[in-house]
Amino acid sequence: MNEWLSPRVLVLAGGLSHERDVSLRSGRRVADALKDAGCNVDVRDVDEQLLDVVRSDRIDVVWPLLHGASGEDGAVRDVLELVGVPYVGSSARSCRLSWSKPVAKGVARDAGLATPAFVALPHGTFRELGASRVLSAIVDRLGLPLVVKPASGGSALGASAVRTADALPRAMVDCFAYGDVALVERHVTGVEVAVSVVELPDGPLVLPPVEIAPDGGLYDYDARYTAGATTFYCPARLTPETMDAVTTMALTAHRAFGLRHVSRTDLIVDPSGQPWFLEVNVAPGMTETSLLPQSVEAAGLTPGTVYRRLVEAAAGTNRSHSVTLS
């Protein structure tokens, strides 16, 4: 590997999910940062030539930056493990636990994390039991307001905030357009916060939390990826006690799910200062408006340097001449 002076990294970006464009943007940003840190980087999509490429001796580490299905459900990572190629990110098993939001909420509860009450509703069950009766039971049990979102997926695609019972049927239809199972959970009013964790040679580092304040009130797809549509505060404007609580929650989630290298935990802090777990991300966005890069810079770190350290961690390399965090 030429003494690991210039690691050869293959960034996977694109894919066929609804989040393809976000993945391409994430891939370009990470590739540019890694090049600045002295890595040799190639960016490619997932296709039938991929296995031949990763089996060659031209690649040291793969970094999957595929969002949505395949990229985050563990499938591509399973294949990389089959062929013995080191990659940045969590194992296929951990990805599967994180990818299903109902399963993830169960893991979080077992780890002692508070998470809003919810129901997971397959489209077939919704139809067979009678939509109006099911929706009435949901409102009676969970109350209003509610959040409806696909049980698997990211970037808030298919997600809606529901404040009246009359708005629930439309939200369910929109959700089922992006997946066969809807997650309906009680809406917790408060401040939305994202907390990222990166694993460096000295151990896991919890980065400064990002407070999210979308102009339209809902952190939907447009609010996430349209410059200026959301105001971010990093570090988040939290009391010292609440700051400790959210960073502890993110680190607990990272460990409970068996995640590695990098993760991002999304949560809501209610008016009492209680954080509520929403979901954990194994392939956080890396675009110009994404949250993890903001946290890296708020910590006084250089993105390319941090990303290179993750590459080195994936390759099992901690060499004395590696670049120093600054």
C-alpha positions, 0 to 999 in steps of 0.5 A: 500500500505504499506505506499507506501514504496515499490510500486508494479509496472507492466511494460508492454513490448513486444507486437506484433508491429515491435518494440517488441524487443525495447519494451522488452529492454526498459521494462527490463531497467526501471524494473531494475531501479525501483527495485534499487529505492525500487519498487516491479516490474513485467514485462509481455507481453500483453496477455489474462491474463493481465486484470485478473492481473491488476484487482488483488490487487497485482498491484498499477501502470502499466507502459506501455512500449509498442512501436508501435501500441497498445502501443502508439495509446491509445488502451491499455491505453483505456482498463486500463482506463476502469478497473480503473487501474492507469498507467504511461504516457499520456491518451488514447486521447493524445496518439491518437493525437500523434500517427498519425504524420499528426494529430500531425503536425496539433496540433503542427501548431495550437500551433504555432510550425514550422513543415516541409511542408508535404503530407499524402498519403494513399496507395490506393490513391497512386495506384489509381491516378497513382504512377508516377503522384502523385510522380511528383506532390509531388516533384513539390510541396515540392521539394527535398530532402524529408523524407518519413516515415509511418504516424504512427509508431516509431524507424524510421522503413520504413523511408528514406531520398530521395535526387533524384526523382528517389529514391522516388518510392523505398522509398514509397514501403519501407514505405508502408511495415510498414503502409498504409499511407505514410507521405512525408515531406520536409527535413530540413537540420540541427541538429537533437535534442530530448528534453524530459519532465518529470513531477515531484512533483514540475511541468514539468521538461525539461531535457537537449536536446540530439544532435544526430549525426549518423555515416551514416547520417540518424538516422534509426533503426540501428543507434538508437539501435546499440551501437556506430553507433551514437554519442550523445551530451548531452546537445546538442551543441546549442547556449543559444538562440537556447537551449531556443527555443528547450526547449520551443518547447518541453514544448509547445508540451507537453502541447498542446497535453495534455501529462502527466508524460513523453514525448519526442519531436523530432525536427530539428534545421536548420542553422539559429537556427530555430527549426522544430517540427517533432513528439512527443513520448508518450512512449520514448525508455528506452534502453541503447542507448535511448535518455531520459535516457541520458537526465536524467543522464545529468541532474544529476538525478538518473534514478530509482529515476525519474522513481519512481517519475513518478510511484508516480505521476501516483498513485496520491501519493506525500508522504513526505518520498518519495526518494529525487532526487539526 
